[in-house]
Amino acid sequence: MEWALSVCKSERRGSSPLPAMNVVRYVSLQALESGDSLVTLETLQRGIRREHIKEGKGA
């Protein structure tokens, strides 16, 4: 959940909302792909982790 807090904090500081939108897009597509309408915490964390890696903020 540290990643989620980090994304929220960066957006409050005026950073681009694109990373958060990318996470929402990722988890939504994962849910659709699995045929489920639920977003799991694991998928959300994986989406946030992917964004952090793309931004060079860690693995």
N, C-alpha and C positions, 0 to 999 in steps of 0.2 A: 504494500500500500504506500510505501515511500514514494514510488514513482507517481502515483495519483496525486499525492500532495505536492510533489515537485511540479507537475504539469499545472495544477491549479495556482500555485504560487507564481509561476512564470507568467501566466496569463494575467494575473492581477497586476504584475509589474509592467504590463503593456506589451509583452511579447506577442508574437503572432498567434492567433487562435488555431492555426493550421495543424500543429501537432495534436491537439485535442480532437479536432475534426477527423484527422487521420485515424486516431484510436477508435473513435465512434464508427467510422466507416469499416475499419478492420473487424471489429467485434460483430458488427451487423452482418457483414458478409460471411463471417465464420458461422454465425447462427443460421443464416439462410442455407449455407452449404451443408450443414449438418442436418437440415430439415427440422430444426428446433426453433422455437420463438423466444427462447431464453438465452440471456447472455450470462455466462458463468464468470465468477471471479478469476478463475485461471485464465480464461480467454482475455479478459480485461487486462490482467497483469501482463500477459504475453504481448498484447497490443501496445501497452505503455513501454514495455522493455524494448520493443522494436523501434519505437519512436526515439527513445533515448540513444539507442545504437546509431540510428540514422543521424542524429544531431551530434554525435561524438561525445556523449555524456556518460558513456560506460556500457557495460554489458549486462 
